[in-house]
C-alpha cells in the first residue's frame, strides 16, 4: 500500500510539472505573438489550451483519489492540498495566455502603436516569476518562493507605466485607441499571471513551513 501511495504521489507531481511547463510555454508564445506580430504563435497558444484544461481535470481527479484511498499524514495532506490550489493557478495562467494570444490576433490588424519597451521587460519578469514558482515547487525552496513574492511589486510598476504611456497615446491620436487598448489588456493579463505565480509561491511556503502567508494581517487565532 505504501509503495502504491508513493507511485501515485510521484505521478501527481509529474503531471503537475508537465502542466506547469505547458502553461509557461503558452505565456512565452502569447507574449511573443504580440511583440513579433506572429499570428502562428498566437494560434499555437489557442490550440494548446485544451491540453492544459484536460490536465487540470486529470490532476483534480488524482487529488480526489489520493484523498479517498489513503489516510494522509499532515505533511502529505498539505502537499496534496497545495497541489490542488497550484493546479487551479496553472489553469488560470493558461487562460491569461489565451487572452493575450487572442489580443495579439486583434492587434495584428492595426499598425504598431509604438516601439515595445516596457512590455517585453514586464513579460520577461513575469515569465521569470512563473519559472521560479514552479522550480520552488519542485525543490520545496522557500527562499525562491520568497523571491517570487518580492518581484510582484516590480510587475505592478511596469503595468502602471504601460497604462500611463498608452493612455497618453490614446488621448493624442484617436486612430490608435483600439490597438492601444489591446496592449493595455495584454499588460493586465501579464499582471494577473504574476499574481497566479505569487499564489503558487505562497503555496510552496505553506507546503514547506505550514505557514499561510496569503493574508499576513489576518489574526488566525
C-alpha positions as CSV (number, residue, x, y, z in Angstrom):
1,X,0.0,0.0,0.0
2,X,2.8,2.4,0.9
3,X,4.6,1.7,-2.4
4,X,1.3,2.3,-4.3
5,X,0.9,5.6,-2.4
6,X,4.4,6.8,-3.4
7,X,3.8,5.9,-7.0
8,X,0.5,7.9,-7.0
9,X,2.2,10.9,-5.4
10,X,5.1,10.8,-7.9
11,X,2.7,10.6,-10.8
12,X,0.7,13.5,-9.4
13,X,3.9,15.6,-9.2
14,X,4.9,14.7,-12.8
15,X,1.6,15.7,-14.2
16,X,1.6,19.0,-12.3
17,X,5.1,19.8,-13.6
18,X,4.1,18.9,-17.2
19,X,1.0,21.2,-16.8
20,X,3.4,23.9,-15.5
21,X,5.7,23.6,-18.5
22,X,2.7,23.9,-20.9
23,X,1.4,27.0,-19.1
24,X,4.9,28.6,-19.0
25,X,5.3,27.9,-22.8
26,X,1.9,29.4,-23.5
27,X,2.8,32.6,-21.7
28,X,6.0,32.9,-23.7
29,X,4.4,32.2,-27.0
30,X,1.5,34.5,-26.4
31,X,3.6,37.5,-25.4
32,X,6.0,36.9,-28.4
33,X,2.9,36.7,-30.7
34,X,2.3,40.3,-29.6
35,X,5.9,41.5,-29.7
36,X,6.7,39.9,-33.0
37,X,3.3,40.3,-34.7
38,X,3.3,36.5,-35.1
39,X,-0.1,35.0,-36.0
40,X,1.2,31.4,-36.0
41,X,2.4,31.7,-32.4
42,X,-0.9,33.2,-31.3
43,X,-2.8,30.3,-32.9
44,X,-0.5,27.8,-31.3
45,X,-1.4,29.1,-27.9
46,X,-5.1,28.7,-28.7
47,X,-4.6,25.2,-30.0
48,X,-2.8,24.1,-26.8
49,X,-5.5,25.4,-24.4
50,X,-7.4,22.1,-24.4
51,X,-4.3,20.2,-23.2
52,X,-3.9,22.4,-20.2
53,X,-7.6,22.2,-19.4
54,X,-7.5,18.4,-19.7
55,X,-4.5,18.2,-17.3
56,X,-6.4,20.3,-14.8
57,X,-9.3,17.8,-14.7
58,X,-6.9,14.9,-14.6
59,X,-4.9,16.3,-11.6
60,X,-8.1,17.2,-9.8
61,X,-9.2,13.6,-10.2
62,X,-5.9,12.3,-8.9
63,X,-6.1,14.5,-5.9
64,X,-9.6,13.2,-5.1
65,X,-8.4,9.6,-5.5
66,X,-5.4,10.2,-3.1
67,X,-7.7,11.7,-0.5
68,X,-10.2,8.9,-0.8
69,X,-7.8,5.9,-0.9
70,X,-5.1,7.0,1.6
71,X,-5.1,8.3,5.2
72,X,-2.7,11.1,4.7
73,X,-0.4,12.4,7.4
74,X,-0.2,16.2,8.0
75,X,2.8,16.8,5.6
76,X,1.3,14.7,2.8
77,X,-2.1,16.3,3.3
78,X,-0.6,19.8,3.0
79,X,1.2,18.7,-0.2
80,X,-1.9,17.3,-1.8
81,X,-4.0,20.4,-0.9
82,X,-1.2,22.7,-2.2
83,X,-1.1,20.8,-5.5
84,X,-4.9,21.3,-5.8
85,X,-4.5,25.0,-5.5
86,X,-1.4,25.2,-7.7
87,X,-3.3,23.2,-10.3
88,X,-6.0,25.9,-10.4
89,X,-3.5,28.7,-10.7
90,X,-1.7,27.0,-13.6
91,X,-5.0,26.6,-15.4
92,X,-5.7,30.3,-14.9
93,X,-2.2,31.2,-16.2
94,X,-3.1,29.2,-19.3
95,X,-6.4,31.2,-19.6
96,X,-4.5,34.5,-19.3
97,X,-2.1,33.4,-22.0
98,X,-5.1,32.6,-24.3
99,X,-6.4,36.1,-23.6
100,X,-3.0,37.6,-24.7
101,X,-2.9,35.4,-27.8
102,X,-6.5,36.5,-28.8
103,X,-5.5,40.1,-28.3
104,X,-2.4,39.5,-30.4
105,X,-4.6,38.4,-33.3
106,X,-6.6,41.6,-33.0
107,X,-3.5,43.8,-32.7
108,X,-2.2,42.4,-36.0
109,X,-5.0,44.2,-37.9
110,X,-3.6,47.6,-36.9
111,X,-0.3,49.5,-37.4
112,X,2.0,49.3,-34.4
113,X,1.2,52.0,-31.8
114,X,4.8,52.5,-30.6
115,X,8.0,50.6,-30.1
116,X,7.7,48.0,-27.4
117,X,9.9,48.8,-24.5
118,X,8.3,48.1,-21.1
119,X,6.0,45.3,-22.3
120,X,9.0,42.9,-23.1
121,X,10.6,43.8,-19.8
122,X,7.4,43.1,-18.0
123,X,6.9,39.8,-19.8
124,X,10.5,38.7,-19.0
125,X,9.8,39.4,-15.3
126,X,6.5,37.6,-15.3
127,X,7.9,34.6,-17.1
128,X,10.8,34.5,-14.6
129,X,8.2,34.6,-11.7
130,X,6.3,31.6,-13.2
131,X,9.6,29.7,-13.8
132,X,10.8,30.4,-10.3
133,X,7.5,29.5,-8.7
134,X,7.5,26.1,-10.5
135,X,11.1,25.5,-9.5
136,X,10.2,26.4,-5.9
137,X,7.5,23.7,-6.0
138,X,10.0,21.1,-7.4
139,X,12.7,21.9,-4.9
140,X,10.4,22.9,-2.0
141,X,12.5,26.1,-1.9
142,X,11.1,28.7,0.4
143,X,13.8,31.3,-0.5
144,X,13.0,31.0,-4.2
145,X,9.3,31.3,-3.4
146,X,10.0,34.5,-1.4
147,X,11.9,35.9,-4.4
148,X,8.7,35.5,-6.4
149,X,6.7,37.4,-3.8
150,X,9.3,40.2,-3.8
151,X,9.1,40.5,-7.6
152,X,5.3,41.2,-7.7
153,X,5.7,44.9,-7.0
154,X,8.0,45.3,-9.9
155,X,5.4,43.8,-12.2
156,X,2.8,46.1,-10.9
157,X,5.1,49.1,-11.6
158,X,5.5,48.0,-15.2
159,X,1.8,47.6,-15.6
160,X,1.2,51.1,-14.3
161,X,3.9,52.6,-16.5
162,X,2.4,50.9,-19.6
163,X,-1.1,52.0,-18.7
164,X,0.0,55.7,-18.4
165,X,2.1,55.7,-21.6
166,X,-0.6,54.1,-23.7
167,X,-3.4,56.3,-22.3
168,X,-1.3,59.3,-23.4
169,X,-1.1,57.9,-26.9
170,X,-4.8,57.3,-27.0
171,X,-5.6,60.8,-25.9
172,X,-3.3,62.2,-28.6
173,X,-4.4,60.1,-31.5
174,X,-7.9,58.5,-31.7
175,X,-6.7,56.2,-34.5
176,X,-4.6,54.1,-32.0
177,X,-7.3,53.7,-29.4
178,X,-8.2,50.1,-30.3
179,X,-4.7,48.6,-30.6
180,X,-3.5,50.6,-27.5
181,X,-6.4,49.3,-25.5
182,X,-5.5,45.7,-26.5
183,X,-1.9,46.4,-25.3
184,X,-3.3,47.6,-22.0
185,X,-5.2,44.4,-21.7
186,X,-2.1,42.4,-22.5
187,X,-0.3,44.1,-19.7
188,X,-3.2,43.5,-17.4
189,X,-3.2,39.8,-18.3
190,X,0.5,39.6,-17.6
191,X,0.0,41.2,-14.2
192,X,-2.6,38.6,-13.4
193,X,-0.2,35.8,-14.5
194,X,2.3,37.3,-12.0
195,X,-0.5,37.2,-9.3
196,X,-1.0,33.5,-10.0
197,X,2.7,32.9,-9.8
198,X,2.6,34.6,-6.4
199,X,-0.2,32.3,-5.3
200,X,1.9,29.3,-6.2
201,X,4.9,30.7,-4.3
202,X,2.6,31.2,-1.3
203,X,1.5,27.6,-1.6
204,X,5.2,26.5,-1.5
205,X,5.7,28.3,1.7
206,X,2.6,26.7,3.2
207,X,3.7,23.3,1.9
208,X,7.2,23.5,3.4
209,X,6.6,25.5,6.6
210,X,2.9,25.0,7.2
211,X,2.6,28.8,7.2
212,X,-0.2,30.6,5.4
213,X,1.2,33.9,4.2
214,X,-1.7,34.9,1.9
215,X,-3.1,37.5,4.3
216,X,-0.5,38.4,6.9
217,X,-2.7,41.0,8.6
218,X,-5.4,38.4,9.5
219,X,-5.4,37.1,13.0
220,X,-5.9,33.4,12.7
221,X,-6.5,32.7,16.4
